[in-house]
Amino acid sequence: MASALLEWFDTNGRRYPFRETSDPYRILVSEMLLRQTTSRQVSAVYHPFFDSYSTINTLAHADGSEVLKIIKPLGIHNRAEGLVMMARQVLYSHQGEVPGTMDGLMALRGVGRYVASCVLSFGYGRWYPMVDSNIQRVLSRAIHGGDRPPSPKWAWSEYEIIGRDHSSRTLHSAIIDLSHIHCRPKRPLCNGCPLALACAHDRTQ
Ligand code: SF4
């Protein structure tokens, strides 16, 4: 399953600036911004944001209203103050270093298991499963058959089983892109999907 997906990604994968960095700070902020927004939207504010706040230190000393001016197009107005608070936490509790442990990351304001796993995988070179609602939908349809997984933990362990031997960043980006191009929430576009032959989803519905 993973091989067909990665082959497809080679020619169909999308390029975004947050996929090009291995800086834990940039990954942390980008993944926090990507919640409930689109990759394209976050790409549009990526350079303006990091041109203004290139380090955790500059973000920690920022005025939330100035941060908001940059991320306003994302429509997540309440996240500007949260980003500044998170940066202050990193500055004062971790000497300005983004934590490199699951516990340390998940203790940060606004950071859950998914964002923490992205930072550890892309920024610190560890391998962690990463499951958001898009990835959960793809795994659930392709392996289980239904739109929803049999249990909350199921998708995390399936991700680990299919992904362990592959680059965490490439696999993650490939599933995310598949979830937007083919395995869309309402009407999956199964024609041309690289998983079509093996997929368990009932496409007659
Ligand atoms: S074949 Fe259809 S349902 Fe299955 S993974 Fe591809 S797009 Fe999703």
Residues whose N, C-alpha, C, O or C-beta is under 5 A from the ligand:
A	BS01	SF4	V138 R141 A142 H182 C183 P188 L189 C190 C193 L195 A196 C199 H201
